[in-house]
Amino acid sequence: MIQQAMTAEEFSLKRSDLPDAGQWAELVRGVPVTLQPPDLEHGTIVLNLSKAFSAYVHTEMNGYPCFDLGLKLESSPDTILYPAISYFTEGERFSEMDNDYTDSTPTVVVDLATTGDRRAGISERISLYLKTGVQSVWIADPNARTIHILRKTNHSAIRLDENDILNGAPDLQGFRIKVAQIFADPDWA
């Protein structure tokens, strides 16, 4: 028997019935896919970037980040991916905060290559983000301790290592963080 593709709405309603209450599940062309739970490094990267984004938002007043917000990237069949961070610079401030997923397009997406399945699918994820209008995709790779920045406008790819500064320009003017800080263990660890 062939299973009918699940819609984004159906997936959102049934997500909590999946393993780990659907916390690590995504919808890929109508089929629910469960990813490996992220490791401690994943959490460290998200924590460090969330602190940096918080400082940036309070200083620059330029948009806002959302964490683990689903992005509906394809329709019929539907695809919803949950990057670690989606940064919005347009629309009503914080309007996406309480949503499970959105049709809105963030300016920047931060995805993490922290588990085998996340690494294996990263090229397709990047392609989907850029195809739907995301201006910059930042990929954090804790194994190499690098950040890869892929831009839609000029199809450029930049690789930054721990000694480099991640500069959010042109999309997040004024955002700066040393790459080593993104991977640094918290003081309390």
C-alpha positions as CSV (number, residue, x, y, z in Angstrom):
1,M,0.0,0.0,0.0
2,I,1.4,3.4,-1.0
3,Q,1.1,6.0,1.8
4,Q,-0.3,9.4,0.9
5,A,2.2,12.3,1.4
6,M,1.6,14.2,4.6
7,T,0.9,17.9,4.4
8,A,2.6,20.5,6.5
9,E,-0.5,21.0,8.5
10,E,-0.9,17.2,9.2
11,F,2.7,16.9,10.1
12,S,2.5,19.8,12.6
13,L,-0.5,18.2,14.2
14,K,1.0,14.7,14.4
15,R,4.6,15.7,15.1
16,S,4.3,15.1,18.8
17,D,3.4,11.5,18.2
18,L,6.8,10.8,16.6
19,P,9.8,9.5,18.6
20,D,11.2,12.1,21.1
21,A,7.8,13.9,20.7
22,G,8.9,14.9,17.2
23,Q,11.5,17.3,18.5
24,W,14.1,16.0,15.9
25,A,11.6,15.3,13.1
26,E,11.3,17.1,9.8
27,L,9.0,16.6,6.8
28,V,10.8,15.8,3.5
29,R,8.6,15.8,0.4
30,G,5.6,14.6,2.5
31,V,7.4,12.0,4.5
32,P,8.3,12.4,8.2
33,V,12.0,11.9,8.8
34,T,13.5,11.6,12.3
35,L,17.1,12.9,12.7
36,Q,19.5,11.8,15.3
37,P,19.3,13.8,18.5
38,P,21.9,16.5,18.6
39,D,25.0,16.2,20.8
40,L,26.4,18.6,23.4
41,E,28.4,20.5,20.8
42,H,25.2,21.3,19.0
43,G,23.8,22.8,22.2
44,T,27.0,24.8,22.8
45,I,26.9,26.3,19.4
46,V,23.3,27.3,19.7
47,L,23.9,28.8,23.2
48,N,26.8,30.8,22.0
49,L,25.1,32.1,18.9
50,S,21.9,32.9,20.8
51,K,23.9,35.1,23.2
52,A,25.6,36.8,20.3
53,F,22.3,37.4,18.5
54,S,20.7,38.7,21.7
55,A,23.4,41.3,22.1
56,Y,23.1,42.2,18.4
57,V,19.3,42.6,18.5
58,H,19.6,44.9,21.5
59,T,22.3,47.0,19.9
60,E,21.3,47.1,16.3
61,M,17.5,46.6,16.5
62,N,17.7,44.7,13.2
63,G,15.2,41.8,13.1
64,Y,15.2,38.8,15.4
65,P,16.3,35.2,15.6
66,C,14.0,32.1,16.0
67,F,15.3,28.8,17.2
68,D,14.1,25.5,15.9
69,L,11.4,27.1,13.8
70,G,10.3,25.0,10.9
71,L,10.6,26.5,7.4
72,K,8.2,25.3,4.8
73,L,10.4,25.1,1.8
74,E,8.4,23.1,-0.7
75,S,4.8,22.4,-1.4
76,S,2.9,19.5,-2.9
77,P,4.6,17.5,-1.5
78,D,5.5,19.6,1.5
79,T,9.0,20.0,3.0
80,I,9.6,21.5,6.4
81,L,13.1,21.7,7.7
82,Y,14.1,22.9,11.2
83,P,17.4,24.7,11.1
84,A,19.0,25.6,14.5
85,I,18.4,29.3,13.9
86,S,16.4,31.4,11.4
87,Y,17.1,35.1,11.5
88,F,14.3,37.4,10.1
89,T,14.9,41.0,9.1
90,E,11.5,41.7,7.6
91,G,8.0,41.5,8.8
92,E,6.5,42.3,12.2
93,R,9.0,41.8,14.9
94,F,8.8,38.5,16.7
95,S,5.7,37.4,14.6
96,E,7.2,33.9,14.0
97,M,8.1,33.2,17.6
98,D,5.1,31.0,18.6
99,N,4.8,29.1,15.3
100,D,5.8,25.5,14.7
101,Y,6.6,26.4,11.1
102,T,6.3,29.3,8.8
103,D,6.0,30.2,5.1
104,S,8.0,33.4,5.7
105,T,11.6,33.5,4.5
106,P,14.3,34.4,6.9
107,T,17.3,36.4,5.8
108,V,19.9,34.1,7.4
109,V,19.7,30.4,8.3
110,V,22.2,28.8,10.6
111,D,22.4,25.0,10.3
112,L,24.7,22.7,12.2
113,A,26.6,19.7,10.8
114,T,26.7,18.0,14.2
115,T,25.4,14.5,13.5
116,G,25.9,12.0,10.7
117,D,22.5,12.5,9.2
118,R,22.7,16.3,9.4
119,R,26.1,16.1,7.7
120,A,24.9,13.7,5.0
121,G,22.0,16.0,4.0
122,I,23.6,19.4,4.3
123,S,24.1,20.1,0.6
124,E,20.4,19.5,-0.2
125,R,19.4,21.6,2.8
126,I,21.6,24.5,1.7
127,S,20.1,24.2,-1.8
128,L,16.6,24.3,-0.5
129,Y,17.2,27.3,1.7
130,L,18.8,29.4,-1.1
131,K,16.2,28.3,-3.6
132,T,13.4,29.7,-1.4
133,G,15.1,33.1,-1.0
134,V,17.3,32.8,2.1
135,Q,20.1,35.3,1.5
136,S,22.8,33.6,3.6
137,V,23.3,30.1,5.0
138,W,25.8,29.6,7.8
139,I,26.9,26.1,8.4
140,A,28.7,25.4,11.7
141,D,31.0,22.4,11.6
142,P,32.2,21.5,15.1
143,N,34.6,18.7,13.8
144,A,36.6,21.2,11.7
145,R,35.7,24.1,14.0
146,T,34.7,26.1,10.9
147,I,31.8,28.2,9.7
148,H,30.8,28.0,6.0
149,I,28.9,31.0,4.6
150,L,26.9,30.5,1.4
151,R,25.3,33.5,-0.2
152,K,22.4,33.6,-2.7
153,T,23.3,36.8,-4.5
154,N,26.7,36.0,-5.8
155,H,26.7,32.2,-5.2
156,S,29.8,32.6,-3.1
157,A,31.1,30.3,-0.4
158,I,33.4,31.4,2.4
159,R,35.1,29.1,4.9
160,L,36.1,30.7,8.2
161,D,38.2,29.0,10.8
162,E,38.7,29.7,14.5
163,N,41.0,32.6,14.0
164,D,38.5,34.4,11.7
165,I,35.7,36.9,12.5
166,L,32.2,36.0,11.3
167,N,30.9,39.3,9.9
168,G,27.1,39.3,9.2
169,A,27.3,41.9,6.5
170,P,25.6,42.6,4.2
171,D,22.5,40.9,5.7
172,L,23.2,41.5,9.4
173,Q,25.2,44.8,9.4
174,G,27.1,45.1,12.6
175,F,26.9,41.5,13.6
176,R,30.4,40.2,14.5
177,I,31.7,37.2,16.4
178,K,35.0,35.4,16.5
179,V,34.5,31.9,15.2
180,A,36.4,30.4,18.2
181,Q,33.6,31.9,20.4
182,I,30.9,30.0,18.6
183,F,32.6,26.7,19.6
184,A,33.8,27.7,23.0
185,D,32.5,25.6,26.0
186,P,30.4,27.7,28.4
187,D,32.1,28.9,31.6
188,W,30.0,26.6,33.7
189,A,30.8,23.5,31.7
